Amino acid sequence: MDLMRVFGTTHPVIGVVHLLPLPTSPRWGGSLAAVIERAEQEASALATGGANGILIENFFDAPFTQHQVDPAVVSAMSLIAQRVRALVDVPLGINVLRNDALSALAIAENVGAHFIRVNVLTGVMATDQGLIEGCAHRLLRYRRELDSGVKIFADVLVKHARPLGTPNLTTAVQETIQRGLADAVILSGWATGHPPTREDLELARAAAGHVPVLVGSGANADNVAHLLTAADGVIVASSLKRKGQIEQPIDPQRVSHFVQAVRRALEPETSDLSLGYGSSYPNPNESPTHSYEQITQPSP
């Protein structure tokens, strides 16, 4: 996968829009208009601050379903994604939590999004939703059936979960790419807001070959330079919120500060290469402090 072709940069910053609770979720507030308004505000803050991509996910729908979400969630996310797609000129991604990858792909294809995030593409993970099995078999066939060019960004040994058995990180990355056919892999810390270690990123980078490796959690303006020495990009949410509090909306100043930190980190190697701010991109249809290698008991 060519990150430059999708995001206009070799090291994208992908900001996350955490949707307020959607219809049928326990904390649904009864107003889809309010959900849309906040999503548009946050997407604008990300785009204005220089993010190279935006990932929309139903983060506040917890507790999440184990597999397929309610049709009302799919409908709401499709509408919101379409509104965001029309509002900002950056590549868009979809993540339907906890692991409804087929719905994410359907939304992405229909609204013209560029990628989806899949928590469990291969293997079996024990989570607070129960056992979640990899969906690569169905997802890749569905993508072929839709004749879709939407890219699949897959978590490896995803946060808030532990694998059945004790696969090492190298094996997990290789299987996600070679057997799950992921277009990019995501490495996170053990929970939301916790970064992966530099050692784990280096192991993932070595195992991934030419497939991009993205940081999936815990990146902030202070550590992003360190993380990007072993990663190809970052997906960031918590540190962009007001006061760094997950329930708060995105702070445009924090976005700008984070993006500037990325630019400074990459300047020596990309002094004459744009990070893609305001660049065009193609239609997708045209084309925590452990090393996983050392664990014997997965983190809870």
N, C-alpha and C positions, 0 to 999 in steps of 0.2 A: 504494500500500500504506500502511495506517495502522499505524505502529509502536506507537502507544498502544493500539490494539485488540489487538495480538498480545502485547506485552510489558508493558503497563501504564505505559509511559513513552515520551516522544518521543525519548529519547537512551539506548537500551539498552546495557548492558554484557553482552556474551555471552562467557562463559568457555568454554574448550575443554578437554574431557577427551581426552587423548592415550592411546588404548588401548595397553596392552602388546601385544607381538607375538601375532597370532592364528594359528589353525591354518593350515598350508601356507606361512606366511611363513618366511624363512630363519632368523629368530631365535626362532621359536616355542619356548616353554619347556615345553610339554607339560601345563600346568595351566590350564584355562579358569576354574577356581574362583579362581585367583590374579588373573587378568585382571579378573574380575567384582568381586572384593574391592577392588582398587585403584580401579576405575571408580566404585564406590559411594562410597568414601572421598573421591575428588576431587569428585564431584558434590555430596556433602554439604558439603564445604568451600566450594564455589562458592555454593551456595544459602544457607548460613549467613552467608557474607561479604557477601551482598547482590547477587549477580549477577542480572540480569534474564532471562537465558536461558543455556542450556547447549548446546554443540555437541559431539557425539561423533564422533571420527574415528579411523581406523586408522593413526595417525601412525607407529607403530613397525614397520609392515609393510614398510618400505623394504628393498630396491628394489621400487618399486610396479609393478603391471601397467599396461600402456598403456591398456587399455580395461576389459573386464569382469573382475571379481575371481572367485576360486574360490567355489563355492557354500558351502563351509565358512565363509568369511569373512562372507557374507551371513547365514548361520544364527547365527553367533556374535554379530555386531553386533545382530541382531534381539533375541536373548536379553538381551544387555547393555542395550540401549536400553529394553526392557520393564522390566527391573529398576530402572533409573534413573528411568524415568517413574513407577513406583510409589513411589519413595523420596522424590523432591523435587517440590515444587509450583511449578515454573517451566517456561516453554516450552522445548521440546527441539528440537534440530536434528540432522541427520545429514550427514556428509560421507564418502563412500566413495572413498578415494584410489586411483589418481590422478584418474580422471574417470568413474567408473561411476555416472553420475547416475540411471540407471534403477533400479539396485539401491538407491541411496539413497532414491529416491522410494517404492519398494516397501516398504522398511523403515519409512520415516516414516509412510506411510499405515496400515500394519498395527499399529504400536505407538502411534499417536496423536500423533506428533511434529508440529511446526508448520511446519518449514522445512527445506530442504536447502541445502548449499553445493555449487556446481558450479564447478570450476576453469576449464573451457573450454566455455562455452555457445555462443559463436560464433567464427568465424575458425579459423585454424590456428596452433598454437604448436609450436615446436621445443623439446623437453624432453629430460631425461636418459633418459626412457622411449621416445624417438623422437618422431615427429610425432603430435600429438594434434589431432583435428579437432573442431569444435564439434558438440554433440549436440542443439541446440535442436529440430530437426525431429522427432526421435524422442521426446525428452523431453516436449515440449508435447502431442504426440498421445497419449502414454502417460498423462499426467496427465488428459487429457480422457477417455480410455478408462476409467480408474479412477474417474472422477467425483470427483477429489481436490481438496481445498482447500489442500493443502500449498504453501507459498510457495517460490519459487526465488530464492535469493541467489547471484548470479553474479559471479565475479571478472572484472575487466577487465585485460587484459595481465598475467596472473597471474605471481606470483613464481616463481623457478626455471625460467624459460622466456623465450623471445623469439619475437616474431611473425614469420611469413613476410611479407616486405614491411615497410614502416615506417608503419603507420597512426598518426595522432596520437591523443592521448588523447580529445579531443572526439569524433572519429569513432567510436572504439572504444566509448565509453560510449553514444553514440546508437544504434549498431547493436545493442549488447547489449540495450538496452531496446526499441527500435522493431522490430527484426527478430528478436531472440531472445526477446522478451517476458519479460524478467527482472522480478521484483517488487521487487528491490533490487540494487544493485551494490556490489561490494567492491573497494577499492583498497589495494594493499599496496606495500611497498618491494620491492627487487630480490631479497630472500631472507628466510627465516624470521628474525624478530627485528629486521628493519630496517623503519622506518616510511616511509610515503609522505611526500613533501614537502608543505608547506602550499600551495605553488603548484599542485601536481598535484591536491590535494583541491579547491581552488577551481575549477580547470578542470572537474573531474568534477562538482562540485556545479552549476555553470552548465549543463553539458550534460545533466544528468539530469532537470532540471525538477522535477516533483513526486515523482519516484522517490527513495527514500532512498539515501544514499551512506554506506557503512560502512568504517571503517579495518580492514584485514585482517591487519596484522602490525605489530610494533614499538611498540605502545602500552605505556607504563609510567606510573607515578604522577607522574613528573616532566614528561612531555611531553603527557599526555592532555588537559590544559586547552587547550594550543595546538592540538592536532589537532581538538578538538571545536568550535573556532571555525569550521571549514569542513566538518565531517562530522556525520552524524546519529546515529552510534553507533560502538561499537568491538567487534571480536572480539579477544580477548586470551588468550594462553597463556603464552609464555616468561617474562614478567615476574612471573607469579603462582607460578612454581615456587620451591622452596627454593633460596636463594642465586642465583636467576635462572638456574639451570642446567636446560636443556631435558629432560634425562633424569630429573630429580628429580620427585617428586610435588608436587601443588599445596599451597601453604602458606596456611592459612586467614587468617593475619595479613596476608599480602601481598594477599590478596583484599580484605579489609576496608580496608586502606590505599589500594588502588587505587579502590575504590568511593567512599571518602570524598573522594578527589581529584576524582573526577567530580562528586560532589555540590557540592563547593566551586566547581568551574568553572561549573556550571550555575545556581548559586544566584541570581545577579542576574536571570536571565530566568525562573526557575521557582520563585520564592520560595514560592508557594502551590500548587505542583504536585508531587505525589508522584512519586518516581522508580520507583514500582511495587513496592517491596519488600513481599512478602507479598500482593500484589494478585491477584485472580482473572483468568483469561484464557479466551477462548472456545475451543471445540473447533475445530480447523482445518478440519473438514469442514462447518462451518456458514457458512460464508460463501464506498647508496641515496641519492642526493642529486641527482637530476636531474629535470628536467621532461620528461614524455613528449612534449610538444609540440616539444621542441628536439632530440630524439634523431635521429641519422642512422644510427647503428649500435646496435641494441638491446643492453642489458646482458646479459652471460652469466648 
